[in-house]
Amino acid sequence: MGPPPSSPPARSEPKTQPEIIPEVPALSDPTVIEPDTEDLDSTFGDNSDTSSYTASLLSEVRDYKYENGRRYHSYREGEYVLPNDDQEQDRQDLLHHVRNLMLNGALARAPLPRGPLRVLDVGTGTGIWAIDFADSRPDAEVIGTDLSPIQPTWIPPNLRFFVDDAESPWSFSQNQPFDYIHARDLGGAITDWPKLLNQAYDNVRPGGWVELQEFEVTLKSDDDTMKLAPTLCDFLKKLHEASEMFKKPMNIAEMHKQRMIEAGFESVQEEVYKVPCSGWPADPLLKEVGRYNQCSLMMAIESYSLALFTRVLGWSNEETQVFLAAVRKDVKNPRVHSYCVLHIVYGRKPAAA
């Protein structure tokens, strides 16, 4: 995709030097994580802004829908299959902590300049990333959007949340483009990724950055121990099939770099990290990451699958719960040295756009 036919005037680049990004243990090389052979216990033991603002005031937005014991959004009902209840919010915040551990606390990997920034967090969820970023950059203006108004009310003064659908036409004024657009964990939420990146391109200033962070929705092992978790493997296969049938595939992380290149971004970089799924690694940091990540995965099993299995595959809630119990047993197997892969992709809009 080329640049839009009419773009806002390019703002001058800040004259300050880019920030130094904290070093993180990049694991895109074929290095194998060494398992801890003395610790076979798993974590669980054996076993325009105005239109968006108006939407946020509509009573229907908070008229949540309840299904199979979980709570879901009502605004654009049915467009997103993950719940928005307290249990899901806890999972999202836990996964945020996993990222912080892996990235040494870095909230952005794109080389953002010092100084005032206008920042957009697409699909902000609980808002925890936007809150942390606004706290770390008090001179930035931060906006978070999501289908659900579940974000806290006590927030930094430089942060605002709006209810909005990222797949609808964005209503932000192009006379006030963003310096940085951030999105993460949108697998299963987006039908048309080129359209989403097109809107991001149109709403970021020339020279500004767009960053996508996404986990592959699959698990891998370097020592072939995933074969010890056959029900988990079957679960992942069914999850992918259901999300494809729903027209919003979940396992999309590996193609983000190519999508950004095709959208017209330059200097596109990709960082890849192996994130353990339990406390099996010998490395102390990765062991801690794995234990938190296992907790997150145990919560994600139902969050990711319940609506897809019952709405799309036609399973009953009872059938689904019996199956998920066996999946959790595989996740807790300490002899399975599994990890998930985190992709972080960022690119810059050409300065001449």
RACORHU-V934863 format. One record per pair of residues at least 4 apart in sequence whose ideal C-beta (glycine too) atoms are under 6 Angstrom apart, sorted by the first residue. I is the first residue (numbers start at 0). J is the second residue. If there is no record, write none. Layout:
i;j
I;J
I;J
This chain:
i;j
0;197
0;262
0;263
1;263
2;352
3;201
6;352
7;173
7;174
7;176
9;205
10;204
12;206
13;112
13;114
15;112
15;113
15;114
17;110
17;112
18;111
18;113
21;103
21;105
23;102
23;103
25;270
26;272
26;273
27;271
31;221
32;280
33;281
34;279
34;336
35;281
39;333
40;333
41;277
41;331
41;333
42;278
42;290
42;293
43;331
46;331
47;170
47;172
50;170
51;161
51;163
51;170
52;161
54;162
55;148
55;161
55;162
59;73
60;74
60;148
60;162
62;73
63;70
63;73
64;71
64;73
65;70
67;305
67;316
69;82
69;84
70;82
70;84
71;82
72;83
72;146
72;147
74;146
74;162
75;146
75;164
79;146
79;188
80;306
80;307
81;302
82;87
82;302
83;87
83;147
83;149
87;302
88;125
90;295
90;298
90;299
91;124
91;125
92;125
92;127
93;294
93;295
94;295
95;127
96;291
97;291
97;292
98;102
99;104
100;288
101;272
101;288
106;131
106;132
107;111
108;343
108;345
109;208
109;210
109;345
111;179
115;138
116;139
116;178
116;179
117;140
117;177
117;178
118;139
118;141
118;179
119;142
119;177
119;180
120;128
120;129
120;143
120;181
121;165
121;182
122;145
122;165
122;182
122;185
123;129
123;143
123;145
126;130
126;143
126;150
126;160
129;141
129;143
129;158
130;154
132;141
133;141
133;155
133;157
133;158
134;155
140;157
141;157
141;158
142;159
143;160
144;161
144;163
148;162
150;160
154;158
169;198
169;202
171;202
176;202
176;203
176;204
177;202
177;203
178;204
178;207
179;208
180;199
180;203
180;209
181;210
182;211
183;212
185;189
186;213
186;216
186;249
186;251
187;242
187;247
187;249
189;195
190;246
190;247
192;258
196;258
196;262
199;209
200;262
200;263
203;207
203;209
203;348
205;348
205;350
205;352
206;350
207;348
208;345
208;347
210;345
211;255
211;344
212;343
213;252
213;342
214;339
214;341
215;250
215;252
215;340
216;249
216;250
217;235
217;250
218;337
218;339
220;224
220;225
220;336
220;337
222;336
224;335
224;336
225;337
227;334
227;335
228;329
228;332
228;335
230;325
230;326
230;329
231;326
231;329
234;326
238;304
239;250
241;307
241;311
241;312
242;248
242;249
243;248
244;311
245;311
252;342
254;258
255;342
255;344
256;267
256;269
256;344
259;264
259;267
259;344
259;346
260;267
264;346
265;347
265;349
266;347
267;346
268;345
269;344
270;343
271;342
272;341
273;338
274;292
274;338
274;339
274;341
275;280
275;285
275;288
275;289
275;338
276;292
276;293
276;296
276;337
276;338
277;289
277;293
278;286
278;289
278;290
279;336
280;285
280;286
280;289
288;292
296;330
299;303
300;323
300;326
301;305
301;323
304;308
306;310
307;311
308;312
308;314
308;319
309;314
314;318
314;319
348;352
